């Protein structure tokens, strides 16, 4: 294990980021479950009230798709399908945050240039890259889920690409390349250490 020159600063920053990533994991998982479970409960116990949610849901989803204001059917099937679709990118996001948290735990413990740290970075980078792909795919799948119960001719299919998706693709690719270099560097360092 190599001693890092600014280890106190890195340690303090990493401890703060452990807290930030932990809060992110808890909040994202909790709010996702709360929203979809709450919608399903409301739909069964207060069906009249959920008709007001359709406008809110359509504006939220279609703001990303560029067609805010379209009517979307908020049915138990569409909400359940939307929950299943949303679970995939949220799961990838939570995995990425977990890997980032593990990386910061390693850094806070002084394990900076290790194979484990490089693997955590690689896994985080892969999740960022996956999010870049899942963004447009999940938006399209959500739109299909919410318009599937519409009558023929009123169903919608749209694919939205944003600069954020492109930026996530580039950042994920850069981080993945850096992680691969770190994995190789630790392998070479371990190889050299075995000769001494």
C-alpha positions as CSV (number, residue, x, y, z in Angstrom):
1,X,0.0,0.0,0.0
2,X,1.4,3.4,-1.1
3,X,1.2,6.3,1.3
4,X,-0.6,9.2,-0.3
5,X,1.0,12.6,0.0
6,X,-2.2,14.5,1.0
7,X,-3.6,11.6,3.0
8,X,-5.3,13.8,5.7
9,X,-7.1,15.9,3.1
10,X,-8.1,12.8,1.1
11,X,-9.2,11.0,4.3
12,X,-11.4,14.0,5.3
13,X,-12.9,14.3,1.9
14,X,-13.5,10.6,1.6
15,X,-15.2,10.4,5.0
16,X,-17.6,13.2,3.9
17,X,-18.3,11.4,0.6
18,X,-19.1,8.2,2.5
19,X,-21.8,10.2,4.3
20,X,-23.0,11.7,1.0
21,X,-23.2,8.4,-0.8
22,X,-24.9,6.7,2.1
23,X,-27.5,9.4,2.3
24,X,-28.0,9.1,-1.5
25,X,-28.5,5.3,-1.3
26,X,-31.0,5.6,1.5
27,X,-33.0,8.5,0.0
28,X,-33.1,7.2,-3.5
29,X,-34.1,3.7,-2.5
30,X,-36.6,4.9,0.1
31,X,-38.3,7.6,-2.1
32,X,-38.6,5.2,-5.0
33,X,-40.3,2.6,-2.9
34,X,-42.5,5.2,-1.2
35,X,-43.6,6.8,-4.5
36,X,-44.6,3.6,-6.2
37,X,-46.1,1.9,-3.2
38,X,-48.0,5.1,-2.4
39,X,-49.4,5.3,-5.9
40,X,-50.6,1.7,-5.8
41,X,-52.2,2.2,-2.4
42,X,-53.9,5.4,-3.5
43,X,-55.2,3.8,-6.7
44,X,-56.9,1.1,-4.8
45,X,-58.2,3.1,-1.9
46,X,-58.8,6.6,-3.4
47,X,-59.3,6.1,-7.1
48,X,-61.0,9.5,-7.7
49,X,-58.1,11.3,-6.1
50,X,-55.5,9.5,-8.4
51,X,-57.1,11.0,-11.5
52,X,-55.5,14.3,-10.4
53,X,-52.2,12.6,-10.3
54,X,-52.4,11.8,-14.0
55,X,-51.6,15.4,-15.0
56,X,-48.7,15.6,-12.6
57,X,-47.3,12.2,-13.8
58,X,-47.7,13.1,-17.4
59,X,-45.9,16.5,-17.0
60,X,-43.1,14.9,-15.0
61,X,-42.5,12.1,-17.6
62,X,-43.2,14.1,-20.7
63,X,-41.0,17.0,-19.7
64,X,-38.1,14.7,-20.4
65,X,-39.8,13.6,-23.6
66,X,-40.5,17.1,-24.9
67,X,-44.3,16.8,-25.0
68,X,-45.5,18.1,-21.6
69,X,-49.2,18.2,-21.2
70,X,-50.3,15.0,-22.9
71,X,-52.8,12.8,-21.1
72,X,-51.4,9.6,-19.7
73,X,-53.4,6.7,-18.3
74,X,-52.6,6.1,-14.6
75,X,-53.8,2.6,-14.1
76,X,-52.6,-0.1,-11.7
77,X,-51.0,-1.9,-14.6
78,X,-49.2,1.2,-15.9
79,X,-48.0,2.1,-12.5
80,X,-46.8,-1.5,-11.8
81,X,-45.1,-1.6,-15.2
82,X,-43.5,1.8,-14.6
83,X,-42.2,0.6,-11.2
84,X,-40.6,-2.4,-12.9
85,X,-39.1,-0.2,-15.6
86,X,-37.8,2.3,-13.1
87,X,-36.4,-0.4,-10.9
88,X,-33.7,-1.2,-13.5
89,X,-32.0,2.3,-13.7
90,X,-32.6,2.9,-10.0
91,X,-30.9,-0.5,-9.2
92,X,-27.9,0.4,-11.4
93,X,-27.7,3.8,-9.7
94,X,-27.8,2.3,-6.2
95,X,-25.1,-0.2,-7.3
96,X,-23.0,2.6,-8.6
97,X,-23.4,4.6,-5.4
98,X,-22.6,1.5,-3.3
99,X,-19.3,1.1,-5.3
100,X,-18.5,4.8,-4.9
101,X,-19.1,4.5,-1.2
102,X,-16.8,1.5,-1.0
103,X,-14.2,3.4,-2.9
104,X,-14.4,6.3,-0.5
105,X,-14.3,3.9,2.5
106,X,-11.0,2.5,1.0
107,X,-9.6,6.0,0.5
108,X,-10.6,7.1,4.1
109,X,-8.8,4.0,5.4
110,X,-5.6,4.8,3.5
111,X,-6.1,2.2,0.8
112,X,-5.6,4.3,-2.3
113,X,-3.5,2.5,-4.9
114,X,-4.9,-1.0,-4.4
115,X,-6.6,-3.5,-6.7
116,X,-9.8,-3.3,-4.6
117,X,-10.0,0.4,-5.0
118,X,-9.4,0.2,-8.7
119,X,-12.2,-2.4,-9.0
120,X,-14.6,-0.2,-7.1
121,X,-13.8,2.6,-9.5
122,X,-14.2,0.3,-12.5
123,X,-17.6,-0.9,-11.2
124,X,-18.7,2.7,-10.5
125,X,-17.6,3.7,-14.0
126,X,-19.5,0.8,-15.5
127,X,-22.7,1.9,-13.7
128,X,-22.3,5.5,-15.0
129,X,-21.9,4.1,-18.5
130,X,-24.9,1.9,-18.0
131,X,-27.0,4.9,-16.8
132,X,-26.1,6.7,-20.0
133,X,-27.7,3.9,-22.0
134,X,-30.6,3.3,-19.6
135,X,-31.7,6.9,-19.5
136,X,-33.2,7.0,-23.0
137,X,-34.3,3.4,-22.9
138,X,-36.1,3.8,-19.6
139,X,-37.8,7.0,-20.7
140,X,-39.1,5.3,-23.8
141,X,-40.2,2.3,-21.8
142,X,-42.0,4.5,-19.3
143,X,-43.9,6.4,-22.0
144,X,-44.9,3.0,-23.5
145,X,-46.1,1.8,-20.1
146,X,-48.2,4.9,-19.4
147,X,-49.8,5.0,-22.9
148,X,-50.3,1.2,-23.4
149,X,-53.8,1.4,-22.1
150,X,-54.7,4.3,-24.4
151,X,-57.0,3.4,-27.3
152,X,-55.4,2.6,-30.7
153,X,-54.0,5.8,-32.3
154,X,-53.3,7.4,-28.9
155,X,-50.4,5.3,-27.8
156,X,-47.0,7.0,-27.9
157,X,-43.5,6.0,-28.7
158,X,-40.7,8.6,-28.3
159,X,-37.0,8.3,-27.9
160,X,-35.3,11.2,-26.1
161,X,-31.5,11.7,-26.1
162,X,-30.0,14.5,-24.0
163,X,-26.6,16.1,-23.6
164,X,-26.7,14.6,-20.0
165,X,-26.9,11.1,-21.5
166,X,-24.0,11.9,-23.8
167,X,-22.0,13.4,-20.9
168,X,-22.6,10.4,-18.7
169,X,-21.4,8.2,-21.6
170,X,-18.2,10.2,-21.9
171,X,-17.6,10.4,-18.1
172,X,-18.3,6.7,-17.7
173,X,-15.9,5.9,-20.5
174,X,-13.1,8.0,-19.1
175,X,-13.6,6.6,-15.6
176,X,-13.6,3.1,-17.0
177,X,-10.4,3.7,-18.9
178,X,-8.7,5.1,-15.8
179,X,-9.9,2.2,-13.7
180,X,-8.5,-0.3,-16.2
181,X,-5.2,1.6,-16.1
182,X,-5.3,1.5,-12.3
183,X,-6.0,-2.3,-12.3
184,X,-3.0,-2.9,-14.6
185,X,-0.8,-0.5,-12.6
186,X,-1.5,-2.4,-9.4
187,X,-0.9,-5.7,-11.1
188,X,2.5,-4.5,-12.3
189,X,3.4,-3.0,-8.9
190,X,2.5,-6.3,-7.2
191,X,4.6,-8.1,-9.8
192,X,7.6,-5.8,-9.2
193,X,7.2,-6.1,-5.4
194,X,7.4,-9.9,-5.7
195,X,10.8,-9.6,-7.3
196,X,12.3,-7.7,-4.3
